[in-house]
Amino acid sequence: MDYKILIVDDEPDIVSMLASFFTGNGYQALTAHSGMESLRRVEQNPDIILLDINMPDMDGLEVCELIRDRVSCPILFLTARIEDRDKVKGFFAGGDDYILKPFSLMELEARVCAHLRREARHKADTRLRFVGNLAIDFAKRQLFCGKEEILLTKKEFDIVELLSQNPGQVFDKERIYEKLWGYDSEGDSSVVAEHIRRIRTKIAAHTDRPYIETVWGCGYKWSR
């Protein structure tokens, strides 16, 4: 399969280099040189996005927030320098990983491949599960209450998927973070609590039944 990779950076040399590299390795490269242009490019449904954070018209975090409800593919931020608080902001915005400039092209491709493999595993699961008022379509990565879809970001659905496939099992924040963000991700497990708060708010808009329970001092579980 030829994966489509969207490369977004305001530096033409970097865009050209990355497009040439990934095209040479069998990818279909889509390119954008600004945040606004990237919003148009995502309509071509890329399989993965490399997104520069520091762009003059619209930074990568803002772009990520705008497109995350429209695309579920992995988003990898490209940045020259980053502090821990900025990483947390990026994960809150819906990003999946950070790549620090300057980077090795071999390492970058390895990261891209790892995220694409993870996505392929998600799509291979074709089960449809009904839980109370909810229907979870694991193949299409969609959540419904009755006939209404509850729109989730990629990481929000990842959490629903993990917990709902293991009903009654308690997962602490650190374990959820390690499973969904990865052991080598540079961030804070507190991002998990914020994601779960958002999931609960979205579900509560459709049904009063609590699906994600807090086990105080231990973590979270999907109610049976």
Secondary structure, DSSP 8 states (H G I E B T S, - for coil): ---EEEEE-S-HHHHHHHHHHHHHTT-EEEEESSHHHHHHHGGG--SEEEEES--SSS-HHHHHHHHTTT--S-EEEEES---HHHHHHHHHHT--EEEESS--HHHHHHHHHHHHHHHHHHHH---EEEETTEEEETTTTEEEETTEEE---HHHHHHHHHHHTSTT--B-HHHHHHHHH-TT--S-THHHHHHHHHHHHHHHTT-S---EEEETTTEEEE--
